[in-house]
Amino acid sequence: MKEEKYWILLSKKITGEATAEELSLLKEMIRDNPEWRSVMENLTELWNSKPVMTDTGRRQKIEDAYLVHISRLKEKDPGFKDALDENVVDMHVIPMKKPFYKRWVMYATAAAFIVSIILLYPVVADDAKNKDIASVSAVNEIIINPGSRTKIQLPDGSQVWVNSGSSLTYEDNFNGSTREVHLNGEAYFDVVKDASRPFIVHTTGIDIRVLGTAFNVKAYKKEPTIEATLIHGSIEVINKNRPGTPKVMLKPHEKLVYNKFPVTDPRDQRADITVPESDAYSVTIKPLNNNITDREIVETAWVYNKLVFEDERFEAIALKMERWYNIKIHIENEQLKNYKMSGSFVNETAEEAIKILQFLVPFKYSIKNNEIKIMK
């Protein structure tokens, strides 16, 4: 409840309704957690610069957000309800400069404002530990559930297709010297060219820096590799987990595979790329077929609503199908897991797709609710 108390006190402070005792407590909390100071200063500045909200519908949304926030606090700490009730009683008994309803709306506005910024707090707090001043801006997070895909437009006009089971985080505006996004999962980027502001995609293992181009990034946290596939233009790949190693420039129709775990055979490396022996296990460059259209490229076929797999293990195909159809697949035979197959699905249902796979390798299956068991 320490952080929750901090947000409550901060909401009162920025509305000018905090008592001297509450301000003293807030000051003590910031003294014990100095990284919170810049957060408070920036949020206060944002609050003071916000437009006045008079629209009834918007006010109702703010009040609803406040009630949801209060409900969450009650669930986390049963004692919070009593404290809240006491505060409400005090508000009715003590003479006030403003009617209670107006004060309550002000609290609700502040609470909604704080709630909207809480998701940003971990980023701000981490940054504040390394800098004297932390800048705060609104952050958008796009989360795509399994079985769904979507297309969005970023503030600079760049187009992004986000695959199922993925999340993409980016600032509400790209006013800085760079345009940066954070990806967990898979996305296809068609980036608007801007030589003065590089576009950077952050993943857990590599950063991809571009000016304007089209490329695909596959970076699911639970998968052993990260892939960057260049379609047009050029991209620069930085191995963030190995500082000091050379940056890799990809050519059109090349794919970079970053292995999260060591491998002993650095095959398929491009001849004109020098990779230190100590890094030989982590980066692989693979050429794509130049004689096919973008729609036919395995790595980007999903953008055109086509699930394609080429000489892939059954276990890897099952994982793709789980995301594609929002199902669970259990392969109960180790030999089946390692069987390699090639194929594609467009409009097939999950069961239809399973039946097609039976033509490639014999197996039995059972379906219950949303789970499929595959047996020898």
N, C-alpha and C positions, 0 to 999 in steps of 0.2 A: 504493500500500500504506500510505500515511501514515494514512488514516482507519481502515483495517483494523487496523493496529497499535494505534491508539487504542482501538478496541472490545475488543481482546484484553486490553490492559492494564487497561481499566476493568472487564472481567469478573473479572479477578483481584483488583482492589482491593475491589470490593463484596463479594467472598466472604472477604476477609481473608487471601488467600493470596499476595499480591504481595510480592516481595522489596524490600529497601530500594533496590536499584538500579532495579527496575522502577517503584517509586513515584517515584523521582527523575526517571526518563525521562518518566513521565506528567505530572509537575508541569511539566517543561520544555515538553512538547507543549501543555499548557494555557496556559502563559505566551505561547507563540507564537500560540496560537489562543484568545484570551480568551472568545470566544463559546461555547466548549465547557464552560466552568466551570459555568454554570447547568445545562447538560445533565447533567453528572456529578453535581451535587448533587441534582437531582431524581430521577435514576435510582437513586442510592444510597438516597434516602428511600423510593422505591417498593419497592426490594429489601428494605430493613429492615422494611417494614410488610407484606410478603407473607406469606400463610399457609404453614405447613410442608407440604411435599408428600410424602406417604407412600404414596399409592396406586401400586401397581406399574405399572398401565397408563399413568398420567400420567408416571411416571418414565421409562418406555420411550420415550414421545413426546419427552420432553426430550432423552434421549440421541440419538434419531434426528435431532432438529433440530440438535444439536451436530455430529453427523457430516456432515450436509448442509452446514453452515456451514464446517466444516474443508475439505470437498471443494471448495467454491467458492473458498476461499482458496488452495488448492493450484493450482487452474486459473489463478488470476490471477497468482500468483507462484511459479514452480517452486522458488525457493529456500526457500519457506515449509516444504516437506516436510522438508528437512534440519533446519531450525530446530526443527520440531515433534518430529522423532525425537530430537534432542539433549535437548530438554526432558523427553521421556518417560524417556530413560536417566537423566537427573539425578534424576528423581522416584524411580526405583528405588534409586539409589545413596545418596542423602542421607537420613539418618534423618528420619522425619516424625512429627508428633504424631498424624496420622490415617492409616489404611490408604489405599493408593493408590486403591482402588476408590471409597471415599467421597470422596476429594479429586477424583477424575475426575468423579463424579456432580455434585459441587458446581460444577466447571468447566462441565459440560454444562448444568446448570440456569442458571448465569449466562450462558452463551453463548446459550441459547435465549431467555432474558429479553432480552438485548441484541439478538439478531436480530429479535425481535418489535417492538422499538422503533426499529430502523434506518429503517424506512419513514417513521417520524414525524420523524426527525432533520432533514431539510431544513426542515420547518415550524418546528421548535423553534429551529434555528440562526438562521434568518432573523428570528424573533421576538426572539431573544436579542440581536441586533445593535441593536435599538431599545429594549430594556427591560433593566433591571438584573436582573430576576428573570423567568425563563421558566417558565410552568406546563406540566406534561407530563401528558397523559391519553391513554388508549388510543384509537386511531383505527381506524375500520372503513372499508374501501373495497370497494364493490360494483362489480364489473366484469362487464358483460353482453356476451358475444360476439355478432357478427352472426348473425342467424337465431334469436335467443333473446330472451325478454322475461321479466320477473319482477316480483313484488310483495313488498315488505318492510314491516315495521312499525318505526318509529323508537322510541327510548327513551321519548318522550313519548306514544306511542300513535298518532301521525300515520301515515297510510298513504301509501306511495309506490309507483307503478308505474314501472319503469325500462325504457326501450326498448332495442332492440338497438344494439350499438356504442357503449354509453354507460358512464360510470363515475360513481359517487356516493360522496363521502367525508363522513363525519360522526363526531363523537366518540362514545365508548362510552356516555356519559351526557350529559344536558342539565342539569347542575347550576348553570350560570352564569346570568347575567341575560338571555342570548339563546340561541336554538336555531339553530345555523348548520350549513349543509351546503354542499358544493362540487360543482357539476355540470359535467360535460363530456359533452354528448349531450342526450338528451331524457328527461323524467320528468314524470309527472302527480302532483301533490301534493294530498292531502286532509288538511289540517292541523287538529289539535286546537286549539281556541281557548284561549289563555292570555294575558290582557291584560298580565300582569306580565312576560312573556318573549316578545318578538317572535320570529318565525321568519324567518330570512334565508337566501335562496338566492344563493350567489355564482357568477357566471359570468365569462368573460373580459372582457365588456363592460359588463354591468349587474349590479346587486344588486337583489333583489326582497325587500321587507320586508312581512310579513303578521302578523296576530294569529291568525286562524283562517278558513280558506277553502279553495276547490278551484280549482286552476289548473294549466295546462300550461306547461312551459318547454322550448324547443328551442334548444340552444346547443352545436352541434357545432363544434369548433375550426376545421375545414376549410371550413365553410360561411360565406358572406359576410354572413349576417344572424343575429340572435338574436331569437327570438320568445317573448313571454309572453302567454298567452291566459287570460283570467279567466272562470271558469264561474259561481262563486257567491262572495259576500262582496266584499272589496276588497283591492287590493294597491297598494303604493307602489314605484315603479321609480326607481332612482337610476342615473344615468349616471356610472359610476365613472371613466371615461376623460376626462370633462369636468367637473372639480370646479367647484362654484359654480353650475352650471346648475340650473334648477328641477326638483324632484321631480315625477313624473307619477303621478297617481292614476287607476287604471283602474276602469271600471264593469263590472258583469257583462255578459258576452257582448261584450267588446271584446278586441282583440288589438293588442299593441304590437310593432312591428318596429324593431329597432335595426340600422342598417346599419353594418357595420364599415368600409366604404369610402365616401368622399364621393359623394353624388348631387346633381344640380343642380336637380331638381324636387321640392320638398317636398309631394307630393300626399297626399291623404287625411288630412291632419291634422285633429284634432277642433277645432271652432270655439272651444270654451271653454278650450283649452290654448294658452298663449302660449309659443312656443318661440323663443328668440333667433335672429336671422338667422344667426349663426355656427354654430348647432347645427341649423339647419333641415334639413340633409342627413341627420342621423343618426337621428331619431325619427319614426315614423309610427304613427298610431292608426287602426285599421280596425274598423268595427262588424261583428259576426257576425249571422247570421240568427236572430232571436228566436223564430221559428215552428217550429223543429226541436228534437228531443230531443238530449240530450247524446251519445247514441250516434251521432247523425247528423252531429255537428259534425266537420268535416274534421280539425281540429287535435287532437282527442281520440279519433277513431275507433280508433286503434291500440290504445288501452286495452282495447277490446272485440274485439281480434284481427281488425281489419279495416283493410286498407291502402287509404286513400282519397287521390285526387289530383283537384284541381279547377283546370282551366285552367292546368296547369303544363307547363313545357318538358320535352321528352322526356329531356333530360340530367338534370334534377332528379328525374324519375320513376325513371330508371335508378339514381340514387344511393339512393333510397328502397328500390328493389327489391334492391340489393346488400346493404343491411343486413337487410332483411326475410328474404331467402332465403339469405344467406351465400354469394353468388356474385359474380363479376366481370362487368361488362357494358362492352363497348367499342363505342361508336357511331362508325363510321368515316366518317360523312358530316356535314358542318357543318349542312346544311339540315335533316337529321333531328333534330339536337340541339335546334334551336330550334322544332320543331313542338310546338304546345300541345295537350294532351289532358285529358279528364276521365274518371274511371272509378273502380272499386274492385275489390279482390280479397279473398276470404275464405278459401276452402279450396283455391284453385288452386295447383298446383305452379309452379315458376319457368317451365318450358317452356309450360305451359298459359297462364300470364299473358302470355308473349311472343306466343303465337298470338292471344290476344284483342286485343292491341295492334295486330296486323296488320290487324284489321278497321277500326281507326281511321286508320291511316296505312300505306300499302304499303311494305314493306321485306323484305329477305331476312336470314336469320340462320343461324349455324352454332354448334353447341355442342361443346365439347371439355373433358372433365373438368368443372371448375366454372366455366368461362369461356364467355361468350356474345358472339359478334361480330355486330353489326348493320350491315347494308350496304344501300345504296340499290338 
